[in-house]
Amino acid sequence: MTSMSLFEKIAIGIIQSIIYETKHGHVLDKETNKYVSIKDFFLNKVYLDTCDWKWGLTKDEREFVKEYYDYFKEIKK
């Protein structure tokens, strides 16, 4: 059994917060007015700017997502 690093715990906590806040695991794309799954959100960086994904996250958590976006892509595959 491997233990998670602090980095992984923060990332998973952020994903859980986004899922909890969206209730159904989807975020709203404000440009198309359609819902995007959390998985798809982390597969296309354009959604950082077009989706309403920041509810329930602190400023530091939002900055963490932006800075380590590529890491989130890896854990959502």
C-alpha positions as protocol buffer text, in pm:
chain_id: "A"
residue {
  index: 1
  type: MET
  ca { x: 0 y: 0 z: 0 }
}
residue {
  index: 2
  type: THR
  ca { x: 147 y: 333 z: -102 }
}
residue {
  index: 3
  type: SER
  ca { x: 78 y: 649 z: 90 }
}
residue {
  index: 4
  type: MET
  ca { x: -22 y: 965 z: -88 }
}
residue {
  index: 5
  type: SER
  ca { x: 203 y: 1266 z: -91 }
}
residue {
  index: 6
  type: LEU
  ca { x: 80 y: 1599 z: 41 }
}
residue {
  index: 7
  type: PHE
  ca { x: 61 y: 1717 z: -320 }
}
residue {
  index: 8
  type: GLU
  ca { x: -170 y: 1428 z: -413 }
}
residue {
  index: 9
  type: LYS
  ca { x: -388 y: 1486 z: -106 }
}
residue {
  index: 10
  type: ILE
  ca { x: -433 y: 1853 z: -199 }
}
residue {
  index: 11
  type: ALA
  ca { x: -516 y: 1767 z: -561 }
}
residue {
  index: 12
  type: ILE
  ca { x: -768 y: 1499 z: -466 }
}
residue {
  index: 13
  type: GLY
  ca { x: -924 y: 1730 z: -207 }
}
residue {
  index: 14
  type: ILE
  ca { x: -970 y: 1998 z: -473 }
}
residue {
  index: 15
  type: ILE
  ca { x: -1129 y: 1752 z: -715 }
}
residue {
  index: 16
  type: GLN
  ca { x: -1364 y: 1631 z: -441 }
}
residue {
  index: 17
  type: SER
  ca { x: -1459 y: 1992 z: -361 }
}
residue {
  index: 18
  type: ILE
  ca { x: -1534 y: 2066 z: -727 }
}
residue {
  index: 19
  type: ILE
  ca { x: -1746 y: 1750 z: -756 }
}
residue {
  index: 20
  type: TYR
  ca { x: -1930 y: 1829 z: -430 }
}
residue {
  index: 21
  type: GLU
  ca { x: -2000 y: 2190 z: -531 }
}
residue {
  index: 22
  type: THR
  ca { x: -2126 y: 2090 z: -874 }
}
residue {
  index: 23
  type: LYS
  ca { x: -2346 y: 1818 z: -722 }
}
residue {
  index: 24
  type: HIS
  ca { x: -2336 y: 1603 z: -1037 }
}
residue {
  index: 25
  type: GLY
  ca { x: -1970 y: 1613 z: -1136 }
}
residue {
  index: 26
  type: HIS
  ca { x: -2022 y: 1865 z: -1415 }
}
residue {
  index: 27
  type: VAL
  ca { x: -1930 y: 2231 z: -1450 }
}
residue {
  index: 28
  type: LEU
  ca { x: -2110 y: 2489 z: -1662 }
}
residue {
  index: 29
  type: ASP
  ca { x: -1934 y: 2621 z: -1972 }
}
residue {
  index: 30
  type: LYS
  ca { x: -2042 y: 2986 z: -1971 }
}
residue {
  index: 31
  type: GLU
  ca { x: -1972 y: 3029 z: -2345 }
}
residue {
  index: 32
  type: THR
  ca { x: -2186 y: 2740 z: -2469 }
}
residue {
  index: 33
  type: ASN
  ca { x: -2421 y: 2716 z: -2169 }
}
residue {
  index: 34
  type: LYS
  ca { x: -2359 y: 2340 z: -2163 }
}
residue {
  index: 35
  type: TYR
  ca { x: -2228 y: 2120 z: -1887 }
}
residue {
  index: 36
  type: VAL
  ca { x: -1880 y: 1970 z: -1903 }
}
residue {
  index: 37
  type: SER
  ca { x: -1777 y: 1666 z: -1699 }
}
residue {
  index: 38
  type: ILE
  ca { x: -1499 y: 1709 z: -1445 }
}
residue {
  index: 39
  type: LYS
  ca { x: -1290 y: 1463 z: -1648 }
}
residue {
  index: 40
  type: ASP
  ca { x: -1335 y: 1666 z: -1966 }
}
residue {
  index: 41
  type: PHE
  ca { x: -1268 y: 1986 z: -1772 }
}
residue {
  index: 42
  type: PHE
  ca { x: -923 y: 1855 z: -1685 }
}
residue {
  index: 43
  type: LEU
  ca { x: -855 y: 1736 z: -2040 }
}
residue {
  index: 44
  type: ASN
  ca { x: -896 y: 2077 z: -2206 }
}
residue {
  index: 45
  type: LYS
  ca { x: -726 y: 2380 z: -2052 }
}
residue {
  index: 46
  type: VAL
  ca { x: -958 y: 2624 z: -2231 }
}
residue {
  index: 47
  type: TYR
  ca { x: -1224 y: 2530 z: -1975 }
}
residue {
  index: 48
  type: LEU
  ca { x: -1025 y: 2709 z: -1704 }
}
residue {
  index: 49
  type: ASP
  ca { x: -1144 y: 3033 z: -1861 }
}
residue {
  index: 50
  type: THR
  ca { x: -1485 y: 2932 z: -1993 }
}
residue {
  index: 51
  type: CYS
  ca { x: -1629 y: 2719 z: -1712 }
}
residue {
  index: 52
  type: ASP
  ca { x: -1772 y: 2812 z: -1376 }
}
residue {
  index: 53
  type: TRP
  ca { x: -1547 y: 2583 z: -1167 }
}
residue {
  index: 54
  type: LYS
  ca { x: -1434 y: 2799 z: -875 }
}
residue {
  index: 55
  type: TRP
  ca { x: -1728 y: 2756 z: -633 }
}
residue {
  index: 56
  type: GLY
  ca { x: -1622 y: 2633 z: -291 }
}
residue {
  index: 57
  type: LEU
  ca { x: -1249 y: 2666 z: -357 }
}
residue {
  index: 58
  type: THR
  ca { x: -1020 y: 2906 z: -175 }
}
residue {
  index: 59
  type: LYS
  ca { x: -800 y: 3147 z: -369 }
}
residue {
  index: 60
  type: ASP
  ca { x: -500 y: 2924 z: -297 }
}
residue {
  index: 61
  type: GLU
  ca { x: -682 y: 2616 z: -427 }
}
residue {
  index: 62
  type: ARG
  ca { x: -781 y: 2798 z: -747 }
}
residue {
  index: 63
  type: GLU
  ca { x: -420 y: 2904 z: -800 }
}
residue {
  index: 64
  type: PHE
  ca { x: -307 y: 2546 z: -733 }
}
residue {
  index: 65
  type: VAL
  ca { x: -538 y: 2418 z: -1010 }
}
residue {
  index: 66
  type: LYS
  ca { x: -405 y: 2676 z: -1255 }
}
residue {
  index: 67
  type: GLU
  ca { x: -41 y: 2615 z: -1168 }
}
residue {
  index: 68
  type: TYR
  ca { x: -59 y: 2235 z: -1168 }
}
residue {
  index: 69
  type: TYR
  ca { x: -328 y: 2184 z: -1430 }
}
residue {
  index: 70
  type: ASP
  ca { x: -120 y: 1928 z: -1622 }
}
residue {
  index: 71
  type: TYR
  ca { x: -89 y: 1717 z: -1307 }
}
residue {
  index: 72
  type: PHE
  ca { x: -468 y: 1705 z: -1275 }
}
residue {
  index: 73
  type: LYS
  ca { x: -485 y: 1580 z: -1635 }
}
residue {
  index: 74
  type: GLU
  ca { x: -273 y: 1283 z: -1533 }
}
residue {
  index: 75
  type: ILE
  ca { x: -478 y: 1179 z: -1232 }
}
residue {
  index: 76
  type: LYS
  ca { x: -811 y: 1213 z: -1417 }
}
residue {
  index: 77
  type: LYS
  ca { x: -715 y: 971 z: -1700 }
}
